[in-house]
Amino acid sequence: MILFVFFTILSTISGQLGPNYDPLFYDVMIYVIGIIVLIIIIAVIVKVVLVIRKKRKFKQYQESLDDSSEDPSDEKKWDGI
């Protein structure tokens, strides 16, 4: 069944090549390919933004760890003891 559907689609696409093509077929294919490319571009932009945010949060986390690991002999910190 799947093979039959594949061959039907293949014959439809190959039938569009040559002198008896349908111009609407090419218009629709250009729109479909354009939408696919647009979706891929948007997905890449979202992924880049998420990676940058993750790196920024990780950097802030590391800085907070570095701040908390100060020398305990600091007089300001241990002033009241």
N, C-alpha and C positions, 0 to 999 in steps of 0.2 A: 504494500500500500504506500509506504513512504517512498519507495523507489519510483512508483508511478507518479506521485506528486512531484518529485524532483525532476523527472523527465518532462512532465507537463510544463513546469516552470521554465526549464531549460529550452524547450521548444518555443515557448512564448517569447523568451528573451532573444533567442537566435532568429526568430521570425521578424523581429524588429530591425534587424540589420538588412540592408539592401534597399531595393527600390520601393518595396511596399511597407515602409515603416510608418508608425503613427507618431506624429510630432508631440502629441500629448504625453506619450510614454517617456520621451526624453525630458520633458519639463518636470514630470513627476519624479523621475529618477534624480534629477538635479536637486529638487527640493528635498528628497529623502536623504541624499548624500550630504547636502548642506546642513540639515538638521542633525544628522549623526556627528558631523564635524563640530558643530556648535556645542552639542552635548559633551563631546570629548574635551573641548577647550574649557568649558565651564567646570567640568570635573577636575581638570588639571589645576585651574585657578583655585578652586576650593581646597584641593589637596595641598597646594603650596601654602595657602593661608593657614591651614591647620598645622602644618609642619612648623611654620615660623612661630605660631602661637605656642606650640608645644616646647620649642627650643627656648623661647623667651621665659615661659613659666619654669622650665628646668633651670635656667640661669638664675632666676630669682630665688628658686629653692636652694641652689648651691650657695648663693650669696647669704641667704638666711642661715645656712649651716655654718658658713665661715664666720659670720657675726657671732653666733652662739658659742663658738669654740675659742673665745678670747682667753687670755691668760688669767687664771683665777686669783693671782696675786695683785690684780689691778686694785688700787686703793679706792677708787670711786665705787667700785662694785662691792667691796667688802668694808665699807666705811662704818656701817652700823654694827658690826660684829665685834 
